[in-house]
Amino acid sequence: MDEKTLAIALVAVLALAAVLYVVQMAPPAGGQQPRDVIGLQRFQEILAQTQNYSLIIDKRGSPSNQDALAVVQCGANLAGSLAAIGKNVKPFEYYGEDKCATLEKAAGTVAECEKALKGYVFRVSYGQIAKTDIYEDAANIFVNAYYKDTCSIASEQSSQAVAALNGSQVGGELNSSTNSS
């Protein structure tokens, strides 16, 4: 290889490296900055301080009816458990390409529903791996047909009652049966 070819190859490699660096450092689509996941203690504080919740049951992207059913079941369990501890929950169901339904409105667009979200937002959707990402203003819960947990939030009192029935000690933690990784 002569010096001219080597120089051209080196410039091409450096240009490619620069492009990859810029792409890697760019914010995600939509202009949003990456968000920091919070810990369980901060999440407990938020739950204790928050009365109103929006619950998105997002069936879009579910590859099968069983996966969509898992999303719906998780959302229903979560709504019921929040209501059981005295919280106000407004559910939203996302389906099809861009459809959204609420208790007040049979059909609208996802964009319309996103504007109506208030309070802390729980978003339940399909994920190949069942997990939960918890943020200051929202929690993203990913489930699939193989997810067999209950998707519930319990107050300290109900957690201690369940622990007493099971013969274990909870220690005052707020239980969420979703994984908070």
N, C-alpha and C positions, 0 to 999 in steps of 0.2 A: 504494500500500500504506500502510495507516495504521500508527501506532506500535505498537499492540497486536499486529497481525499480524506485523510485523517482529520484535518481541520474542519472539513464540512461535516463529517460524522460527529465530531466532538460538539460542534455548534448545534446540530440536530438533537443530540442527547441532552444538552443543556436546555434547549428550548422546550423539549418534552418534559423535563424535570420541572421547569418553571411553570408550565401549564398545569401539571399535576398538583404542584404546590398550591397554586391559586385556586384550583377547583376544590381541593381538600380543605382549604381555609375559608372558603366562601360560606356564608350563612345558608341554611336550608332554604328550599324553595318557599316562596311567599314572604321572604324577608325576615322570617323569625329567627332569632338567635337561639342557639341550643339552650335548653333549660336544665337547671340543676335539680336532681332528684333529692327529695328531703327524707329524713329519717322518721322512724315510727313515733318517736316522742313528739316531734313537731307536728306530725299528722294528727296525733291524739289531741294536741292543743287546738288545732284548726277545727277538728270535729266538735270539741267541747264549746268553742266560740261561735260556731256557725249553725244557724237555724234553717236556712233555705238552701236547697240543693237542686241542681239540674242533673237529670240522669239520661244519658244518651244510650239507647240500645241500637247499636249500629250493625245491622245484618248485611250491609253491603260487603262484598269481599268474602263472604262465607262460601266455601266451595261446595257444600252439601247442605241438605235440609237438616241433617243431624247437627252440623256445626252451627247453623242459624238457630236451631232450637236451643243449643247450649248457651248461645249469646242471650236469647230471650229469657231462659230460665235463670241465668246469673243475674240479669237485670231485674227480674221480678223478685228474686230473693233479696237482692240488695235494697230495692225500694221498700219491701216489707220490713226488713230489719231496721232501716232508718226510720220508718214511720213508727215502728214499735218502741223506739227510744225518744219519740216526740218530735222528730224532725219533719219539716215540710219538704216534699219531694215532687218535682214536676218532671214527668217522663217525656222523652222524645224518642220516636222510633224512626231510624233512617233505613230506607230500603230502596230497591231498584237502582236506577242510575243516580237520581238526584231528588228523591222523594222523602218527605218527612211528615209524620203524623204526630199529633198531640191529643190530649183528651178533649181540647176545645176545637181542634181543626182536623178534619179527616185527611186532608192532603195539602201539602205545600212543598216548598223547595227546602233543601238543606240550608241554603244561605239564609232563608227567612227564619228558620229555626235557630241557626247559630246566633242571629241577632237577638233572639228572645231568651238566650241562656242567662240565668241569674244565679248568684251564689256560687258555692263550690260545685264543680262539674265532675261527675263520674261518667266516663266514657267506656262502655263495655263493647268489645268488638272481637272478631275472629283473630286468632293468632296461631301459628303453627306450634308455638311454645306458649303454654299457659304461664302468664306472669302479670305483675302489676307494677307500673311506674307511678310513683306518687310525687306530685309537685305542690307548690304553694297554693295554686288556684285550681288544680284538677288532678284526677287520678285516671290513668288509662289501664283498663283491665282487659287482658287478652285471654280468651278461652277457646276451646274447641270441643269436638264431640267426645274426646277422651278425658276431658276435665271433669272430675267427679266430686269437687268440693262444693261448698254451699254459697259462696259469694255473699257473706253477710258481715255486718258490723254489729257489735254488741256493746252495750254499756258496761261499765265496770261492775255494776250490781248483777246484771244478767250473766256476765262472764264468771263471777264468783259463784253464782247459783249453779251454773253448769259444771263448774269445777268441783263443787261440793257433791253434786250428783255422780260425777265421774271419779271422785276420791282423789282429785289432784288440787294443786294450789296454783292460782293464776297470778297472784301478786299485784293486783290492781292494774293490769295491762288491758288496754282496749283490744279486743280480739277482732281480727279480720282474717277470714279463712282464705283470702287470696294471698298470694306470695308477694311480699313487698321488696323484691330484689332491685 
